[in-house]
Amino acid sequence: MSLEDALKSSALSKVHFLLLRWRASMQIYRTPKLWMQYQRMVQILRSFIRSVRTGNWTLYLQCLSDMLPYLAAAGHNNYTKSLAIFIPKMMDLQCTHPDLHAAFMKGLFPVRRTDGAWTGMFTDLSSSPYLWLVLSQQAV
């Protein structure tokens, strides 16, 4: 059985339906509701890391959009304001800068030190070790 066949199976659909029904029934209780919110935040964070590591531009923008309410609720006003401007501009990138959008869609927005499927990294993580290397060589 292929993965596509398994995902389309009626048994999996039934389990998914039962899980959704159970989750809905637990929303009236405070502790399960808290844990489901926590699981959602962890899911967003894991997807965000995966989007950068794999260079998935669409998933990256979706994760940023999903993070926005949590950042606002936590009082991170600068992040909230910046993302409120950044996300729509990046969504319009295909119209305003099609070449840049095509490059990002090919996975060229994260920094990569090596060629690999899971090697993308945030720019601040890539510049820090290089900066320390340069500074340590100058000190010698």
N, CA, C and O of each residue as an XYZ file, in Angstrom:
560
protein
N       0.845     -1.173      0.000
C       0.000      0.000      0.000
C       0.893      1.240      0.000
O       1.823      1.347      0.800
N       0.607      2.152     -0.885
C       1.390      3.383     -0.959
C       0.909      4.374      0.098
O      -0.149      4.200      0.703
N       1.701      5.402      0.300
C       1.350      6.432      1.275
C       0.069      7.145      0.863
O      -0.780      7.439      1.705
N      -0.072      7.420     -0.423
C      -1.278      8.100     -0.907
C      -2.517      7.254     -0.669
O      -3.563      7.774     -0.282
N      -2.404      5.952     -0.900
C      -3.538      5.057     -0.652
C      -3.888      5.023      0.832
O      -5.062      5.016      1.203
N      -2.862      5.003      1.671
C      -3.098      4.975      3.114
C      -3.776      6.260      3.585
O      -4.666      6.226      4.436
N      -3.353      7.386      3.029
C      -3.947      8.664      3.426
C      -5.391      8.796      2.969
O      -6.177      9.511      3.590
N      -5.744      8.111      1.890
C      -7.106      8.164      1.371
C      -8.004      7.077      1.948
O      -9.186      7.020      1.612
N      -7.477      6.226      2.798
C      -8.258      5.101      3.302
C      -9.382      5.565      4.221
O      -9.270      6.588      4.897
N     -10.452      4.803      4.231
C     -11.602      5.144      5.067
C     -11.282      4.951      6.543
O     -11.833      5.657      7.387
N     -10.400      4.006      6.871
C     -10.037      3.779      8.274
C      -9.325      4.992      8.847
O      -9.603      5.407      9.972
N      -8.416      5.555      8.081
C      -7.710      6.749      8.545
C      -8.668      7.930      8.655
O      -8.567      8.724      9.590
N      -9.576      8.047      7.728
C     -10.568      9.119      7.786
C     -11.435      8.993      9.032
O     -11.761      9.994      9.670
N     -11.808      7.769      9.379
C     -12.633      7.541     10.566
C     -11.859      7.899     11.837
O     -12.403      8.540     12.735
N     -10.586      7.484     11.913
C      -9.755      7.817     13.074
C      -9.597      9.334     13.181
O      -9.672      9.890     14.277
N      -9.379     10.000     12.056
C      -9.232     11.456     12.052
C     -10.509     12.120     12.545
O     -10.449     13.056     13.343
N     -11.658     11.653     12.084
C     -12.942     12.198     12.513
C     -13.136     12.007     14.018
O     -13.561     12.927     14.717
N     -12.822     10.812     14.507
C     -12.964     10.540     15.941
C     -12.023     11.405     16.776
O     -12.396     11.874     17.851
N     -10.817     11.613     16.284
C      -9.863     12.467     16.993
C     -10.351     13.907     17.047
O     -10.266     14.558     18.088
N     -10.859     14.399     15.932
C     -11.379     15.765     15.914
C     -12.580     15.909     16.850
O     -12.717     16.922     17.535
N     -13.433     14.913     16.878
C     -14.597     14.946     17.772
C     -14.146     14.928     19.233
O     -14.692     15.656     20.062
N     -13.156     14.102     19.545
C     -12.646     14.037     20.915
C     -12.016     15.368     21.324
O     -12.241     15.860     22.430
N     -11.221     15.946     20.412
C     -10.587     17.231     20.712
C     -11.633     18.307     20.961
O     -11.474     19.134     21.859
N     -12.704     18.303     20.168
C     -13.777     19.287     20.350
C     -14.463     19.094     21.702
O     -14.821     20.070     22.362
N     -14.644     17.854     22.108
C     -15.297     17.595     23.397
C     -14.406     18.003     24.569
O     -14.917     18.298     25.649
N     -13.109     18.026     24.383
C     -12.175     18.394     25.448
C     -11.992     19.903     25.578
O     -11.404     20.368     26.555
N     -12.482     20.671     24.618
C     -12.300     22.122     24.638
C     -13.017     22.801     25.803
O     -12.708     23.947     26.129
N     -13.954     22.123     26.424
C     -14.671     22.746     27.543
C     -13.883     22.668     28.848
O     -14.203     23.365     29.811
N     -12.858     21.828     28.880
C     -12.031     21.670     30.075
C     -10.765     22.508     29.936
O     -10.186     22.592     28.853
N     -10.339     23.122     31.028
C      -9.215     24.055     30.960
C      -7.877     23.372     30.683
O      -7.116     23.835     29.834
N      -7.581     22.279     31.387
C      -6.273     21.649     31.232
C      -6.078     21.054     29.835
O      -5.046     21.309     29.214
N      -7.032     20.270     29.320
C      -6.839     19.777     27.947
C      -6.773     20.903     26.917
O      -6.039     20.812     25.933
N      -7.544     21.960     27.152
C      -7.510     23.098     26.226
C      -6.128     23.745     26.222
O      -5.609     24.105     25.166
N      -5.538     23.890     27.402
C      -4.190     24.449     27.510
C      -3.181     23.575     26.772
O      -2.335     24.082     26.035
N      -3.272     22.256     26.973
C      -2.343     21.346     26.312
C      -2.519     21.351     24.799
O      -1.539     21.230     24.063
N      -3.747     21.488     24.330
C      -3.967     21.546     22.875
C      -3.417     22.841     22.295
O      -2.890     22.849     21.182
N      -3.536     23.936     23.044
C      -2.937     25.190     22.593
C      -1.415     25.076     22.545
O      -0.773     25.543     21.605
N      -0.854     24.451     23.567
C       0.591     24.234     23.603
C       1.036     23.364     22.421
O       2.034     23.668     21.768
N       0.305     22.293     22.150
C       0.640     21.425     21.018
C       0.577     22.193     19.706
O       1.407     21.976     18.823
N      -0.393     23.084     19.568
C      -0.508     23.887     18.354
C       0.703     24.807     18.203
O       1.239     24.955     17.104
N       1.134     25.427     19.309
C       2.297     26.310     19.237
C       3.562     25.527     18.874
O       4.379     26.000     18.084
N       3.722     24.347     19.443
C       4.878     23.507     19.116
C       4.815     23.073     17.656
O       5.836     23.033     16.970
N       3.622     22.752     17.186
C       3.457     22.363     15.783
C       3.859     23.513     14.852
O       4.522     23.290     13.839
N       3.459     24.729     15.191
C       3.828     25.894     14.383
C       5.336     26.087     14.391
O       5.934     26.338     13.344
N       5.955     25.973     15.557
C       7.403     26.151     15.663
C       8.148     25.081     14.870
O       9.110     25.392     14.167
N       7.716     23.828     14.976
C       8.371     22.753     14.221
C       8.228     22.973     12.713
O       9.172     22.747     11.956
N       7.057     23.411     12.287
C       6.846     23.692     10.865
C       7.699     24.871     10.412
O       8.215     24.879      9.295
N       7.843     25.860     11.280
C       8.671     27.025     10.954
C      10.128     26.613     10.762
O      10.773     27.024      9.797
N      10.636     25.810     11.674
C      12.018     25.335     11.546
C      12.165     24.497     10.284
O      13.149     24.640      9.558
N      11.196     23.624     10.014
C      11.249     22.800      8.800
C      11.225     23.677      7.549
O      11.910     23.380      6.571
N      10.436     24.759      7.577
C      10.363     25.626      6.401
C      11.712     26.255      6.087
O      12.089     26.372      4.921
N      12.436     26.659      7.118
C      13.754     27.259      6.893
C      14.761     26.193      6.502
O      15.532     26.385      5.561
N      14.765     25.082      7.206
C      15.744     24.021      6.917
C      15.588     23.470      5.499
O      16.580     23.129      4.855
N      14.352     23.380      5.012
C      14.118     22.825      3.674
C      13.983     23.894      2.603
O      13.981     23.574      1.415
N      13.869     25.166      3.000
C      13.730     26.247      2.021
C      12.338     26.321      1.424
O      12.184     26.693      0.261
N      11.320     25.972      2.200
C       9.937     25.982      1.724
C       9.326     27.360      2.011
O       8.881     27.634      3.125
N       9.314     28.210      0.994
C       8.871     29.592      1.146
C       7.396     29.691      1.525
O       7.031     30.504      2.374
N       6.555     28.883      0.913
C       5.125     28.916      1.201
C       4.853     28.536      2.651
O       4.070     29.201      3.331
N       5.491     27.478      3.125
C       5.328     27.058      4.514
C       5.875     28.116      5.468
O       5.308     28.341      6.537
N       6.955     28.756      5.095
C       7.554     29.826      5.903
C       6.553     30.955      6.144
O       6.359     31.386      7.280
N       5.919     31.430      5.071
C       4.944     32.511      5.205
C       3.716     32.059      5.991
O       3.161     32.828      6.776
N       3.293     30.816      5.784
C       2.153     30.295      6.533
C       2.462     30.234      8.027
O       1.620     30.587      8.853
N       3.658     29.790      8.371
C       4.048     29.715      9.783
C       4.122     31.097     10.417
O       3.700     31.282     11.559
N       4.652     32.062      9.687
C       4.693     33.425     10.216
C       3.286     33.947     10.465
O       3.037     34.612     11.471
N       2.369     33.652      9.558
C       0.976     34.062      9.741
C       0.355     33.379     10.948
O      -0.404     33.994     11.697
N       0.682     32.098     11.137
C       0.152     31.356     12.283
C       0.726     31.853     13.598
O       0.057     31.775     14.628
N       1.952     32.363     13.587
C       2.594     32.867     14.805
C       2.052     34.215     15.243
O       2.106     34.556     16.425
N       1.541     34.967     14.316
C       1.145     36.356     14.581
C       0.213     36.524     15.787
O       0.481     37.389     16.621
N      -0.867     35.745     15.924
C      -1.728     35.949     17.099
C      -1.027     35.636     18.425
O      -1.294     36.283     19.437
N      -0.145     34.659     18.417
C       0.574     34.312     19.646
C       1.557     35.411     20.031
O       1.723     35.716     21.212
N       2.205     36.001     19.038
C       3.129     37.100     19.320
C       2.382     38.314     19.861
O       2.856     38.992     20.772
N       1.216     38.578     19.293
C       0.410     39.707     19.759
C      -0.076     39.463     21.184
O      -0.037     40.366     22.020
N      -0.533     38.245     21.461
C      -1.033     37.931     22.805
C       0.077     37.972     23.842
O      -0.177     38.280     25.006
N       1.304     37.665     23.437
C       2.435     37.672     24.363
C       3.008     39.074     24.564
O       3.914     39.267     25.374
N       2.482     40.045     23.831
C       2.940     41.415     24.011
C       4.190     41.763     23.221
O       4.833     42.773     23.507
N       4.545     40.961     22.247
C       5.707     41.255     21.393
C       5.257     42.191     20.267
O       5.120     41.788     19.112
N       5.037     43.439     20.640
C       4.438     44.401     19.715
C       5.317     44.700     18.507
O       4.802     44.882     17.404
N       6.629     44.754     18.696
C       7.516     45.038     17.565
C       7.470     43.916     16.535
O       7.415     44.175     15.333
N       7.491     42.668     17.003
C       7.378     41.542     16.076
C       6.017     41.560     15.384
O       5.921     41.319     14.181
N       4.980     41.844     16.144
C       3.627     41.857     15.591
C       3.502     42.916     14.498
O       2.979     42.641     13.418
N       3.983     44.128     14.783
C       3.907     45.199     13.780
C       4.746     44.868     12.554
O       4.308     45.069     11.421
N       5.949     44.363     12.785
C       6.836     44.047     11.666
C       6.248     42.946     10.782
O       6.279     43.041      9.555
N       5.715     41.909     11.412
C       5.130     40.815     10.631
C       3.859     41.252      9.911
O       3.570     40.779      8.812
N       3.104     42.151     10.527
C       1.899     42.647      9.876
C       2.227     43.396      8.585
O       1.403     43.452      7.672
N       3.406     43.960      8.509
C       3.866     44.626      7.283
C       4.565     43.625      6.364
O       4.338     43.623      5.154
N       5.415     42.776      6.941
C       6.247     41.850      6.172
C       5.421     40.811      5.408
O       5.660     40.582      4.223
N       4.465     40.190      6.071
C       3.721     39.081      5.456
C       2.962     39.521      4.202
O       3.094     38.866      3.169
N       2.169     40.603      4.244
C       1.484     41.005      2.999
C       2.448     41.386      1.877
O       2.189     41.103      0.707
N       3.560     42.029      2.237
C       4.530     42.387      1.198
C       5.137     41.137      0.552
O       5.345     41.097     -0.661
N       5.416     40.135      1.359
C       5.980     38.898      0.811
C       4.939     38.097      0.031
O       5.281     37.368     -0.900
N       3.672     38.233      0.413
C       2.610     37.567     -0.347
C       2.453     38.209     -1.730
O       2.081     37.534     -2.690
N       2.734     39.508     -1.829
C       2.653     40.228     -3.104
C       3.953     40.157     -3.899
O       4.050     40.754     -4.971
N       4.930     39.453     -3.402
C       6.241     39.396     -4.044
C       6.161     38.874     -5.474
O       6.938     39.295     -6.331
N       5.233     37.965     -5.739
C       5.099     37.401     -7.080
C       4.722     38.479     -8.094
O       5.134     38.415     -9.252
N       3.942     39.468     -7.663
C       3.553     40.558     -8.561
C       4.606     41.655     -8.616
O       4.879     42.208     -9.681
N       5.200     41.971     -7.463
C       6.132     43.097     -7.414
C       7.545     42.732     -7.869
O       8.195     43.520     -8.556
N       8.022     41.551     -7.494
C       9.375     41.119     -7.855
C       9.337     39.632     -8.225
O       9.710     38.786     -7.412
N       8.893     39.310     -9.433
C       8.728     37.898     -9.801
C      10.022     37.089     -9.792
O       9.993     35.896     -9.493
N      11.146     37.705    -10.111
C      12.416     36.975    -10.108
C      12.811     36.553     -8.690
O      13.248     35.425     -8.465
N      12.651     37.464     -7.756
C      12.965     37.166     -6.369
C      12.005     36.104     -5.814
O      12.415     35.209     -5.075
N      10.739     36.217     -6.179
C       9.754     35.227     -5.740
C      10.115     33.847     -6.284
O      10.026     32.852     -5.564
N      10.521     33.785     -7.545
C      10.906     32.493     -8.137
C      12.113     31.901     -7.421
O      12.175     30.691     -7.206
N      13.068     32.744     -7.054
C      14.243     32.258     -6.321
C      13.850     31.733     -4.943
O      14.330     30.685     -4.511
N      12.982     32.462     -4.260
C      12.529     32.010     -2.941
C      11.745     30.704     -3.048
O      11.874     29.829     -2.192
N      10.943     30.573     -4.085
C      10.163     29.341     -4.272
C      11.073     28.147     -4.571
O      10.704     27.001     -4.311
N      12.252     28.415     -5.115
C      13.230     27.346     -5.357
C      13.996     26.984     -4.094
O      14.821     26.071     -4.109
N      13.732     27.693     -3.003
C      14.387     27.383     -1.741
C      15.641     28.178     -1.479
O      16.495     27.742     -0.708
N      15.777     29.341     -2.104
C      16.997     30.129     -1.970
C      16.911     31.239     -0.935
O      17.752     32.138     -0.941
N      15.922     31.208     -0.046
C      15.847     32.274      0.964
C      16.645     31.980      2.225
O      17.112     32.940      2.838
N      16.845     30.735      2.672
C      17.716     30.543      3.838
C      19.183     30.466      3.413
O      19.495     30.230      2.246
N      20.062     30.665      4.369
C      21.504     30.538      4.135
C      21.851     29.055      4.166
O      21.335     28.313      5.002
N      22.719     28.623      3.264
C      23.163     27.228      3.229
C      24.683     27.202      3.164
O      25.294     27.861      2.322
N      25.278     26.442      4.054
C      26.728     26.258      4.016
C      27.109     25.060      3.173
O      28.191     25.028      2.586
N      26.229     24.077      3.109
C      26.466     22.881      2.309
C      25.221     22.579      1.494
O      24.128     23.052      1.805
N      25.402     21.781      0.441
C      24.256     21.357     -0.362
C      23.629     20.147      0.301
O      24.291     19.131      0.514
N      22.383     20.256      0.619
C      21.668     19.155      1.243
C      20.202     19.513      1.391
O      19.809     20.671      1.251
N      19.406     18.502      1.677
C      17.965     18.710      1.760
C      17.545     19.400      3.051
O      16.470     19.999      3.084
N      18.327     19.347      4.094
C      17.917     19.842      5.407
C      18.972     20.792      5.963
O      19.213     20.800      7.170
N      19.604     21.594      5.105
C      20.761     22.370      5.539
C      20.522     23.874      5.610
O      21.454     24.629      5.890
N      19.299     24.322      5.364
C      19.026     25.749      5.465
C      19.117     26.217      6.900
O      18.814     25.467      7.827
N      19.539     27.467      7.083
C      19.630     28.012      8.444
C      19.307     29.494      8.411
O      19.382     30.143      7.367
N      18.948     30.011      9.568
C      18.655     31.422      9.700
C      19.938     32.221      9.512
O      21.031     31.740      9.814
N      19.796     33.440      9.014
C      20.971     34.251      8.714
C      21.771     34.590      9.973
O      22.999     34.646      9.921
N      21.096     34.815     11.102
C      21.844     35.149     12.314
C      22.644     33.955     12.829
O      23.692     34.138     13.449
N      22.170     32.744     12.584
C      22.920     31.563     12.996
C      24.134     31.313     12.113
O      25.125     30.734     12.560
N      24.058     31.745     10.872
C      25.185     31.520      9.972
C      26.257     32.583     10.130
O      27.433     32.309      9.894
N      25.876     33.789     10.522
C      26.860     34.864     10.613
C      27.636     34.841     11.931
O      28.789     35.271     11.965
N      27.037     34.353     13.006
C      27.718     34.366     14.307
C      28.997     33.539     14.327
O      30.029     34.051     14.762
N      28.981     32.263     13.868
C      30.237     31.499     13.887
C      31.306     32.120     12.992
O      32.491     32.100     13.327
N      30.887     32.672     11.852
C      31.838     33.312     10.955
C      32.439     34.539     11.612
O      33.643     34.772     11.509
N      31.614     35.324     12.285
C      32.099     36.521     12.961
C      33.089     36.156     14.063
O      34.123     36.809     14.204
N      32.784     35.123     14.841
C      33.702     34.689     15.895
C      35.020     34.190     15.305
O      36.083     34.411     15.886
N      34.956     33.522     14.161
C      36.159     33.037     13.510
C      37.037     34.205     13.075
O      38.250     34.186     13.284
N      36.434     35.209     12.478
C      37.179     36.394     12.013
C      37.782     37.139     13.200
O      38.950     37.526     13.165
N      36.992     37.338     14.245
C      37.477     38.071     15.402
C      38.583     37.316     16.133
O      39.529     37.931     16.624
N      38.474     35.996     16.210
C      39.511     35.223     16.906
C      40.812     35.223     16.108
O      41.891     35.184     16.700
N      40.735     35.266     14.792
C      41.945     35.312     13.974
C      42.633     36.660     14.064
O      43.859     36.747     13.998
N      41.834     37.719     14.216
C      42.416     39.050     14.345
C      43.083     39.230     15.694
O      44.034     40.002     15.813
N      42.602     38.531     16.714
C      43.156     38.675     18.069
C      44.509     38.001     18.190
O      45.298     38.359     19.065
N      44.796     37.028     17.326
C      46.045     36.272     17.422
C      47.194     37.032     16.873
O      48.321     36.537     16.878
